[in-house]
């Protein structure tokens, strides 16, 4: 009986790892993944990124960037807030590096996790990328409860991209417009 339980646990862990490595190719599939993704209780402290104005939802739904940047680049989906310039002259361009700050609800200073970013272009599911961000940063000792994952993301081609970010039990999905690179 004990061997059977150990095997069952191993199969569950492998299944969760495999599903976290695959990339859903539609918003519906991404949101189904979010609904099934493991959840944790809320932390004792809520970072200000989760109480400040943002575009998006506290639900595990894919956030679509609006046509105006009303919240100065703060997008929320589920337990992840991302901050970057998405639209306009400094917005996302294909084959260019973009600084993006990912803020999980569970502070990486306390909950030591790695951020995993998985992305797929909606109209061409062969265009994908994965990025693991193991290093987190914070704004000094007074801001240890406000830490996140700074990253440099490069979208290989123009189009609409589904971007799923996870850190531990925190999950978020964003549908981002990537413009053609200007030469």
Beta strands, then each sheet from edge to edge (+ up, - down):
strand 1: 55-57
strand 2: 62-64
strand 3: 74-77
strand 4: 80-83
strand 5: 97-104
strand 6: 115-121
strand 7: 124-133
strand 8: 149-154
strand 9: 159-167
strand 10: 170-178
sheet 1: 1+ 3+ 4- 5+ 8-
sheet 2: 2+ 10+ 9- 6+ 7-
end
